[in-house]
Amino acid sequence: MTMTSPNPPAINPGERASIGRVVKDQRKAILVALGFAIAVYWIAGQFGEWTLAGCIAGGIGLGLVNHLATEYWLLRIITSGEQPTRSEMVFATVARLTVLTAVAVAIAVVFWPDGIGLLLGLAIFRLVALIMTSVPLLKELRKP
């Protein structure tokens, strides 16, 4: 299941969900995250801000891990053929975001003040993921 391509590969109930499938389907998001992480090191490194660069790149990486975990969870639901209840979906989302928040805040506090870059990295990845998800959907809506 690819949220970043207009024609995602077919997923059949009963098919086995795998992390490899998620990584394959999300290769564009992974490459963009890698590109941003390299750009952060390249830009911040020129100013000698290696800790800040590491924190921003870590935030991008943490955002990518969250994105891939979400996609894997969705793939497991689709392939199982189950219809999760609203409360199950809310619980899974809140649990994942609670862990993400706890890890992000802990790292930000440990590396303060450069650690705030981790939150910036998370925001950068979230914006990229939103754009990569929205553009194909908008293209589909524009088709006659």
Secondary structure as GFF3:
##gff-version 3
##sequence-region A 1 144
A	DSSP	alpha_helix	19	25	.	.	.	ID=ss1
A	DSSP	alpha_helix	27	45	.	.	.	ID=ss2
A	DSSP	alpha_helix	50	80	.	.	.	ID=ss3
A	DSSP	alpha_helix	86	110	.	.	.	ID=ss4
A	DSSP	alpha_helix	116	142	.	.	.	ID=ss5
###
